[in-house]
């Protein structure tokens, strides 16, 4: 077998969309919600359960039906903004119009990392039969991070530094394997989850 080279065309995209949500105060409201609801905070888990050697964080898992509950207005404001980002993503990749009406938000997480913590393992968001329904991942950094805490997409050698309000959408597939680099100073807050096929 001999490997062949083909013309890569005019584009070499990584399919990672990025935006900054507005108003930026949504980020402050989500951080406040996280800090005020101590009973909902749990040690972060991965698909196989608790393993701080892979993921070291404090998480708050929230179901979509909770968005409309009194006191959760920050989530409604956030997802209104995320939907605008998603609509723009589809405009860039019009093929997605065929499936976009059959997708929904699944459960999502607010997460906090302290110095020394991070999601250590290169991973993908679709990794088993149980996660095949995930089409895209989304993540918004809720605060600026000065030292460490970047997200590293290994196939693209792409490192993204957290900036308050910066929102990413990317395919959940193996092509977008990534990890969170170690946080060196301060705190890092994110909201993250998946856009999935409707149940």
C-alpha atoms as an extended CHARMM CRD file, in Angstrom:
* protein
*
       199  EXT
         1         1  UNK       CA              0.0000000000        0.0000000000        0.0000000000  PROA      1               0.0000000000
         2         2  UNK       CA              1.2050000000        3.4680000000       -0.8600000000  PROA      2               0.0000000000
         3         3  UNK       CA             -0.4010000000        6.5050000000        0.6910000000  PROA      3               0.0000000000
         4         4  UNK       CA             -1.6370000000        9.0590000000       -1.8320000000  PROA      4               0.0000000000
         5         5  UNK       CA             -1.9540000000       12.8000000000       -1.4650000000  PROA      5               0.0000000000
         6         6  UNK       CA             -5.1310000000       14.5560000000       -2.5630000000  PROA      6               0.0000000000
         7         7  UNK       CA             -5.8370000000       18.2120000000       -3.1150000000  PROA      7               0.0000000000
         8         8  UNK       CA             -7.1540000000       19.6300000000        0.1670000000  PROA      8               0.0000000000
         9         9  UNK       CA             -9.0290000000       22.3880000000       -1.6570000000  PROA      9               0.0000000000
        10        10  UNK       CA             -9.2460000000       25.9790000000       -0.5470000000  PROA      10              0.0000000000
        11        11  UNK       CA            -10.3010000000       25.3200000000        3.0400000000  PROA      11              0.0000000000
        12        12  UNK       CA             -8.5990000000       23.5970000000        5.9050000000  PROA      12              0.0000000000
        13        13  UNK       CA            -11.1940000000       24.0850000000        8.6450000000  PROA      13              0.0000000000
        14        14  UNK       CA            -11.1270000000       22.7380000000       12.1730000000  PROA      14              0.0000000000
        15        15  UNK       CA            -14.9310000000       23.0690000000       12.4700000000  PROA      15              0.0000000000
        16        16  UNK       CA            -14.6370000000       24.8310000000       15.8340000000  PROA      16              0.0000000000
        17        17  UNK       CA            -16.9920000000       27.8100000000       15.9270000000  PROA      17              0.0000000000
        18        18  UNK       CA            -16.2750000000       30.6700000000       18.3310000000  PROA      18              0.0000000000
        19        19  UNK       CA            -18.2730000000       33.6780000000       19.5220000000  PROA      19              0.0000000000
        20        20  UNK       CA            -18.5260000000       35.9910000000       22.5400000000  PROA      20              0.0000000000
        21        21  UNK       CA            -21.9180000000       35.9950000000       24.2340000000  PROA      21              0.0000000000
        22        22  UNK       CA            -23.6600000000       39.2360000000       25.2380000000  PROA      22              0.0000000000
        23        23  UNK       CA            -24.3240000000       40.6900000000       27.6550000000  PROA      23              0.0000000000
        24        24  UNK       CA            -21.1600000000       39.4870000000       29.3400000000  PROA      24              0.0000000000
        25        25  UNK       CA            -22.9460000000       39.7550000000       32.7080000000  PROA      25              0.0000000000
        26        26  UNK       CA            -24.5820000000       36.3920000000       31.9230000000  PROA      26              0.0000000000
        27        27  UNK       CA            -21.2350000000       34.8610000000       32.8940000000  PROA      27              0.0000000000
        28        28  UNK       CA            -21.2860000000       36.5740000000       36.3080000000  PROA      28              0.0000000000
        29        29  UNK       CA            -24.8490000000       35.3660000000       36.8980000000  PROA      29              0.0000000000
        30        30  UNK       CA            -23.8900000000       31.7640000000       36.1330000000  PROA      30              0.0000000000
        31        31  UNK       CA            -20.8530000000       31.8950000000       38.4380000000  PROA      31              0.0000000000
        32        32  UNK       CA            -23.0600000000       33.3290000000       41.2000000000  PROA      32              0.0000000000
        33        33  UNK       CA            -25.5720000000       30.5150000000       40.6740000000  PROA      33              0.0000000000
        34        34  UNK       CA            -22.7760000000       27.9540000000       41.0100000000  PROA      34              0.0000000000
        35        35  UNK       CA            -21.3580000000       29.4620000000       44.1930000000  PROA      35              0.0000000000
        36        36  UNK       CA            -24.7350000000       30.0090000000       45.8600000000  PROA      36              0.0000000000
        37        37  UNK       CA            -25.9650000000       26.4290000000       45.3200000000  PROA      37              0.0000000000
        38        38  UNK       CA            -23.4610000000       24.4550000000       47.3600000000  PROA      38              0.0000000000
        39        39  UNK       CA            -25.7220000000       21.4190000000       47.7390000000  PROA      39              0.0000000000
        40        40  UNK       CA            -25.7620000000       20.8740000000       43.9670000000  PROA      40              0.0000000000
        41        41  UNK       CA            -21.9620000000       20.8210000000       43.6820000000  PROA      41              0.0000000000
        42        42  UNK       CA            -20.2930000000       17.4280000000       43.2360000000  PROA      42              0.0000000000
        43        43  UNK       CA            -16.8190000000       16.1610000000       42.4480000000  PROA      43              0.0000000000
        44        44  UNK       CA            -16.6260000000       15.9550000000       38.6440000000  PROA      44              0.0000000000
        45        45  UNK       CA            -17.1150000000       12.5560000000       37.0280000000  PROA      45              0.0000000000
        46        46  UNK       CA            -16.3930000000       11.0230000000       33.6290000000  PROA      46              0.0000000000
        47        47  UNK       CA            -18.3970000000        8.4010000000       31.7230000000  PROA      47              0.0000000000
        48        48  UNK       CA            -16.9780000000        5.5740000000       33.8310000000  PROA      48              0.0000000000
        49        49  UNK       CA            -17.5520000000        7.3910000000       37.1200000000  PROA      49              0.0000000000
        50        50  UNK       CA            -15.3710000000        9.2480000000       39.6180000000  PROA      50              0.0000000000
        51        51  UNK       CA            -11.6900000000        9.3890000000       38.6690000000  PROA      51              0.0000000000
        52        52  UNK       CA             -9.8030000000       12.4980000000       39.7450000000  PROA      52              0.0000000000
        53        53  UNK       CA             -6.6780000000       11.1300000000       38.0270000000  PROA      53              0.0000000000
        54        54  UNK       CA             -8.4770000000       11.9340000000       34.7590000000  PROA      54              0.0000000000
        55        55  UNK       CA            -10.8660000000       14.7490000000       35.6560000000  PROA      55              0.0000000000
        56        56  UNK       CA            -10.3350000000       16.9490000000       38.6940000000  PROA      56              0.0000000000
        57        57  UNK       CA            -13.1000000000       19.5450000000       39.0750000000  PROA      57              0.0000000000
        58        58  UNK       CA            -16.2350000000       20.4750000000       40.9760000000  PROA      58              0.0000000000
        59        59  UNK       CA            -19.3490000000       20.1740000000       38.8100000000  PROA      59              0.0000000000
        60        60  UNK       CA            -23.0230000000       20.9880000000       38.9170000000  PROA      60              0.0000000000
        61        61  UNK       CA            -25.1600000000       18.9000000000       36.5540000000  PROA      61              0.0000000000
        62        62  UNK       CA            -28.4110000000       20.4610000000       35.3770000000  PROA      62              0.0000000000
        63        63  UNK       CA            -31.2930000000       18.9970000000       33.3710000000  PROA      63              0.0000000000
        64        64  UNK       CA            -32.8880000000       21.0510000000       30.5570000000  PROA      64              0.0000000000
        65        65  UNK       CA            -36.2560000000       21.0620000000       32.3570000000  PROA      65              0.0000000000
        66        66  UNK       CA            -34.6380000000       23.0510000000       35.1860000000  PROA      66              0.0000000000
        67        67  UNK       CA            -33.9500000000       26.0140000000       32.8830000000  PROA      67              0.0000000000
        68        68  UNK       CA            -37.4940000000       27.3480000000       33.2980000000  PROA      68              0.0000000000
        69        69  UNK       CA            -37.6350000000       27.0340000000       37.0910000000  PROA      69              0.0000000000
        70        70  UNK       CA            -37.8350000000       30.2520000000       39.1760000000  PROA      70              0.0000000000
        71        71  UNK       CA            -34.3660000000       31.4630000000       40.0920000000  PROA      71              0.0000000000
        72        72  UNK       CA            -32.8100000000       29.9350000000       36.9780000000  PROA      72              0.0000000000
        73        73  UNK       CA            -33.2430000000       32.9210000000       34.6780000000  PROA      73              0.0000000000
        74        74  UNK       CA            -29.4990000000       33.0170000000       33.9800000000  PROA      74              0.0000000000
        75        75  UNK       CA            -29.7860000000       29.7110000000       32.1410000000  PROA      75              0.0000000000
        76        76  UNK       CA            -32.5740000000       30.9950000000       29.9050000000  PROA      76              0.0000000000
        77        77  UNK       CA            -30.4720000000       34.0730000000       29.0400000000  PROA      77              0.0000000000
        78        78  UNK       CA            -27.4610000000       31.8750000000       28.3400000000  PROA      78              0.0000000000
        79        79  UNK       CA            -29.2360000000       29.4050000000       26.0750000000  PROA      79              0.0000000000
        80        80  UNK       CA            -30.8810000000       32.2200000000       24.1230000000  PROA      80              0.0000000000
        81        81  UNK       CA            -27.3450000000       33.3810000000       23.3170000000  PROA      81              0.0000000000
        82        82  UNK       CA            -26.0590000000       29.8570000000       22.6380000000  PROA      82              0.0000000000
        83        83  UNK       CA            -28.8970000000       29.3110000000       20.1680000000  PROA      83              0.0000000000
        84        84  UNK       CA            -27.7860000000       32.4010000000       18.2460000000  PROA      84              0.0000000000
        85        85  UNK       CA            -24.2560000000       30.9620000000       18.1040000000  PROA      85              0.0000000000
        86        86  UNK       CA            -25.6270000000       27.6280000000       16.8980000000  PROA      86              0.0000000000
        87        87  UNK       CA            -27.7150000000       29.2940000000       14.1700000000  PROA      87              0.0000000000
        88        88  UNK       CA            -24.5840000000       31.0840000000       12.9640000000  PROA      88              0.0000000000
        89        89  UNK       CA            -22.6640000000       27.7920000000       12.9860000000  PROA      89              0.0000000000
        90        90  UNK       CA            -25.3000000000       26.2390000000       10.7150000000  PROA      90              0.0000000000
        91        91  UNK       CA            -25.0580000000       29.2110000000        8.3450000000  PROA      91              0.0000000000
        92        92  UNK       CA            -21.3690000000       28.4030000000        7.9290000000  PROA      92              0.0000000000
        93        93  UNK       CA            -22.0480000000       24.6840000000        7.3250000000  PROA      93              0.0000000000
        94        94  UNK       CA            -25.3930000000       24.6040000000        5.4970000000  PROA      94              0.0000000000
        95        95  UNK       CA            -25.4890000000       20.8080000000        5.2270000000  PROA      95              0.0000000000
        96        96  UNK       CA            -26.4240000000       20.8400000000        8.9130000000  PROA      96              0.0000000000
        97        97  UNK       CA            -29.7820000000       22.4180000000        8.0840000000  PROA      97              0.0000000000
        98        98  UNK       CA            -31.0080000000       18.9100000000        7.2730000000  PROA      98              0.0000000000
        99        99  UNK       CA            -30.5870000000       17.7230000000       10.8570000000  PROA      99              0.0000000000
       100       100  UNK       CA            -30.7060000000       20.9490000000       12.8600000000  PROA      100             0.0000000000
       101       101  UNK       CA            -34.4440000000       20.7640000000       13.5950000000  PROA      101             0.0000000000
       102       102  UNK       CA            -34.0220000000       17.3200000000       15.1750000000  PROA      102             0.0000000000
       103       103  UNK       CA            -31.4420000000       18.3610000000       17.7520000000  PROA      103             0.0000000000
       104       104  UNK       CA            -31.7930000000       19.4520000000       21.3680000000  PROA      104             0.0000000000
       105       105  UNK       CA            -29.7730000000       20.3140000000       24.4460000000  PROA      105             0.0000000000
       106       106  UNK       CA            -29.1700000000       17.4560000000       26.8630000000  PROA      106             0.0000000000
       107       107  UNK       CA            -28.0780000000       17.7470000000       30.4910000000  PROA      107             0.0000000000
       108       108  UNK       CA            -25.2480000000       20.2220000000       30.9610000000  PROA      108             0.0000000000
       109       109  UNK       CA            -22.6630000000       21.1890000000       33.5630000000  PROA      109             0.0000000000
       110       110  UNK       CA            -21.3900000000       24.2180000000       35.3700000000  PROA      110             0.0000000000
       111       111  UNK       CA            -17.8000000000       23.4780000000       36.3870000000  PROA      111             0.0000000000
       112       112  UNK       CA            -15.1500000000       25.0780000000       38.5470000000  PROA      112             0.0000000000
       113       113  UNK       CA            -11.4330000000       24.3570000000       38.4910000000  PROA      113             0.0000000000
       114       114  UNK       CA             -8.9670000000       25.5170000000       41.1430000000  PROA      114             0.0000000000
       115       115  UNK       CA             -5.1640000000       25.7340000000       40.7770000000  PROA      115             0.0000000000
       116       116  UNK       CA             -3.7080000000       22.3020000000       40.0540000000  PROA      116             0.0000000000
       117       117  UNK       CA             -6.9760000000       20.9640000000       38.6420000000  PROA      117             0.0000000000
       118       118  UNK       CA             -7.8760000000       20.1430000000       35.0470000000  PROA      118             0.0000000000
       119       119  UNK       CA             -9.3670000000       17.4980000000       32.7290000000  PROA      119             0.0000000000
       120       120  UNK       CA             -6.0930000000       15.6580000000       32.3060000000  PROA      120             0.0000000000
       121       121  UNK       CA             -6.8580000000       13.0620000000       29.6570000000  PROA      121             0.0000000000
       122       122  UNK       CA             -7.1800000000       13.6530000000       25.9260000000  PROA      122             0.0000000000
       123       123  UNK       CA            -10.7860000000       12.6500000000       25.2800000000  PROA      123             0.0000000000
       124       124  UNK       CA            -13.6850000000       13.0400000000       22.9060000000  PROA      124             0.0000000000
       125       125  UNK       CA            -17.3310000000       13.7910000000       23.6320000000  PROA      125             0.0000000000
       126       126  UNK       CA            -18.6300000000       10.7740000000       21.6930000000  PROA      126             0.0000000000
       127       127  UNK       CA            -16.8390000000        7.7710000000       23.1370000000  PROA      127             0.0000000000
       128       128  UNK       CA            -19.2910000000        4.8570000000       23.5040000000  PROA      128             0.0000000000
       129       129  UNK       CA            -22.6820000000        3.5040000000       22.4920000000  PROA      129             0.0000000000
       130       130  UNK       CA            -24.1330000000        5.5890000000       25.3210000000  PROA      130             0.0000000000
       131       131  UNK       CA            -22.8610000000        8.8570000000       23.8250000000  PROA      131             0.0000000000
       132       132  UNK       CA            -23.5840000000        8.2460000000       20.1210000000  PROA      132             0.0000000000
       133       133  UNK       CA            -26.4920000000       10.7220000000       20.2540000000  PROA      133             0.0000000000
       134       134  UNK       CA            -24.0820000000       13.6320000000       20.8340000000  PROA      134             0.0000000000
       135       135  UNK       CA            -23.5270000000       15.6850000000       17.6880000000  PROA      135             0.0000000000
       136       136  UNK       CA            -21.8140000000       18.8090000000       19.0370000000  PROA      136             0.0000000000
       137       137  UNK       CA            -20.1990000000       19.9350000000       22.2560000000  PROA      137             0.0000000000
       138       138  UNK       CA            -20.5240000000       23.4920000000       23.4940000000  PROA      138             0.0000000000
       139       139  UNK       CA            -18.5470000000       25.3740000000       26.1110000000  PROA      139             0.0000000000
       140       140  UNK       CA            -18.4430000000       28.9370000000       27.3740000000  PROA      140             0.0000000000
       141       141  UNK       CA            -15.6560000000       30.2490000000       29.5630000000  PROA      141             0.0000000000
       142       142  UNK       CA            -17.2730000000       32.2740000000       32.3450000000  PROA      142             0.0000000000
       143       143  UNK       CA            -14.1670000000       34.1740000000       33.4380000000  PROA      143             0.0000000000
       144       144  UNK       CA            -10.7440000000       35.2370000000       32.2100000000  PROA      144             0.0000000000
       145       145  UNK       CA             -7.8810000000       32.9450000000       33.1520000000  PROA      145             0.0000000000
       146       146  UNK       CA             -4.3880000000       34.3830000000       33.2210000000  PROA      146             0.0000000000
       147       147  UNK       CA             -2.2340000000       31.3200000000       33.8360000000  PROA      147             0.0000000000
       148       148  UNK       CA             -2.9620000000       27.8220000000       32.5610000000  PROA      148             0.0000000000
       149       149  UNK       CA             -6.4330000000       26.3700000000       32.1280000000  PROA      149             0.0000000000
       150       150  UNK       CA             -6.4000000000       26.4020000000       28.3220000000  PROA      150             0.0000000000
       151       151  UNK       CA             -8.2700000000       23.8790000000       26.1880000000  PROA      151             0.0000000000
       152       152  UNK       CA             -5.9970000000       21.9100000000       23.8800000000  PROA      152             0.0000000000
       153       153  UNK       CA             -7.2910000000       20.2400000000       20.6960000000  PROA      153             0.0000000000
       154       154  UNK       CA             -4.5350000000       17.7240000000       19.9950000000  PROA      154             0.0000000000
       155       155  UNK       CA             -5.2080000000       16.9550000000       16.2980000000  PROA      155             0.0000000000
       156       156  UNK       CA             -4.9670000000       20.6470000000       15.4050000000  PROA      156             0.0000000000
       157       157  UNK       CA             -2.2510000000       21.5910000000       17.9100000000  PROA      157             0.0000000000
       158       158  UNK       CA             -4.7100000000       24.3140000000       18.9210000000  PROA      158             0.0000000000
       159       159  UNK       CA             -4.6520000000       25.8580000000       22.3880000000  PROA      159             0.0000000000
       160       160  UNK       CA             -7.5110000000       28.1600000000       23.4210000000  PROA      160             0.0000000000
       161       161  UNK       CA             -7.0550000000       30.3730000000       26.4740000000  PROA      161             0.0000000000
       162       162  UNK       CA            -10.1940000000       31.0030000000       28.5620000000  PROA      162             0.0000000000
       163       163  UNK       CA            -11.6760000000       34.4470000000       28.0400000000  PROA      163             0.0000000000
       164       164  UNK       CA            -14.8720000000       35.5850000000       29.7010000000  PROA      164             0.0000000000
       165       165  UNK       CA            -17.8320000000       34.9670000000       27.3980000000  PROA      165             0.0000000000
       166       166  UNK       CA            -15.8520000000       33.0720000000       24.7390000000  PROA      166             0.0000000000
       167       167  UNK       CA            -18.1550000000       30.3380000000       23.4600000000  PROA      167             0.0000000000
       168       168  UNK       CA            -17.1170000000       27.3100000000       21.4020000000  PROA      168             0.0000000000
       169       169  UNK       CA            -19.1390000000       24.7560000000       19.4490000000  PROA      169             0.0000000000
       170       170  UNK       CA            -17.3630000000       21.7520000000       17.9140000000  PROA      170             0.0000000000
       171       171  UNK       CA            -18.1720000000       18.2560000000       16.6160000000  PROA      171             0.0000000000
       172       172  UNK       CA            -18.4120000000       15.6290000000       19.3370000000  PROA      172             0.0000000000
       173       173  UNK       CA            -16.4580000000       13.1550000000       17.2090000000  PROA      173             0.0000000000
       174       174  UNK       CA            -12.9540000000       11.6980000000       17.6720000000  PROA      174             0.0000000000
       175       175  UNK       CA            -11.6550000000       14.3330000000       15.2750000000  PROA      175             0.0000000000
       176       176  UNK       CA            -11.9090000000       16.8430000000       18.0980000000  PROA      176             0.0000000000
       177       177  UNK       CA            -10.0450000000       15.0760000000       20.8700000000  PROA      177             0.0000000000
       178       178  UNK       CA             -9.0370000000       17.5610000000       23.5510000000  PROA      178             0.0000000000
       179       179  UNK       CA             -8.0360000000       18.0890000000       27.1560000000  PROA      179             0.0000000000
       180       180  UNK       CA             -8.0050000000       20.8980000000       29.6930000000  PROA      180             0.0000000000
       181       181  UNK       CA             -4.5200000000       22.0620000000       30.5960000000  PROA      181             0.0000000000
       182       182  UNK       CA             -3.6230000000       22.4970000000       34.2410000000  PROA      182             0.0000000000
       183       183  UNK       CA             -4.8680000000       25.6650000000       35.9250000000  PROA      183             0.0000000000
       184       184  UNK       CA             -1.9800000000       27.5140000000       37.5480000000  PROA      184             0.0000000000
       185       185  UNK       CA             -3.6500000000       30.4920000000       39.1850000000  PROA      185             0.0000000000
       186       186  UNK       CA             -7.1250000000       31.6770000000       40.2310000000  PROA      186             0.0000000000
       187       187  UNK       CA            -10.3310000000       29.8450000000       39.3430000000  PROA      187             0.0000000000
       188       188  UNK       CA            -11.7140000000       28.6920000000       36.0070000000  PROA      188             0.0000000000
       189       189  UNK       CA            -15.4780000000       28.4850000000       35.4850000000  PROA      189             0.0000000000
       190       190  UNK       CA            -17.2070000000       27.0220000000       32.4450000000  PROA      190             0.0000000000
       191       191  UNK       CA            -20.6510000000       25.9690000000       31.3090000000  PROA      191             0.0000000000
       192       192  UNK       CA            -20.5250000000       22.9850000000       28.9640000000  PROA      192             0.0000000000
       193       193  UNK       CA            -22.7100000000       20.2910000000       27.4720000000  PROA      193             0.0000000000
       194       194  UNK       CA            -23.9230000000       18.6840000000       24.2710000000  PROA      194             0.0000000000
       195       195  UNK       CA            -26.2680000000       19.2640000000       21.3790000000  PROA      195             0.0000000000
       196       196  UNK       CA            -27.7990000000       15.8660000000       20.6970000000  PROA      196             0.0000000000
       197       197  UNK       CA            -30.3480000000       14.0160000000       18.6160000000  PROA      197             0.0000000000
       198       198  UNK       CA            -33.7750000000       14.4090000000       20.2220000000  PROA      198             0.0000000000
       199       199  UNK       CA            -34.8050000000       11.5790000000       22.5050000000  PROA      199             0.0000000000
